[in-house]
């Protein structure tokens, strides 16, 4: 799922390779925030943008920046912060879109 990631002094686009209520793995990025950075994630869907009430405040817990140094795409894991109710209210619409897309005959 396409996304954009913004932190204090940077911005990159990437793909969410894995997502749950606890966090996400963001891959295919051209820039990686420093470990421990506070980031904001914005999700997009193929059928249009999925509107979230706000951006999830997160912190980077793992990076794979060596790939970028060798010409590949980077990846990093993000742990979501905030109350579970807030996180659920923002992610349930995203999961609903993904679930309905998987059910479509194709």
C-alpha positions, 0 to 999 in steps of 0.5 A: 500500500503506498504511503508517505512518511514525514519526519522533522527534516525529511519526507519520503514515499514508500510502500507499507509491506506489513501493517497491524495495530502495533506498527508497520514495516515501510519498504521501497523508501529512498530516505530513512529517518534516523532511529528513534525519530518521530514520524507521521505516516499518511496512507493512500489507496489505489481507488483514492486516498483513504482519509484518516482523522490524523496522521499516526505519530510513530517512532522508528525502531529499526532501519535497513539503510545499508541497502540505500548505500549500495543502491537499493531501496531502504526499509524501516519498522515503525511502532505506533504510539497513542491510545489503542482506541485512537490507533484503531479509529485511524486504521480500521478504515484502511483495513476495511478498504484492504479487506473489501479489495481482497474479496473482489473477484479477480 
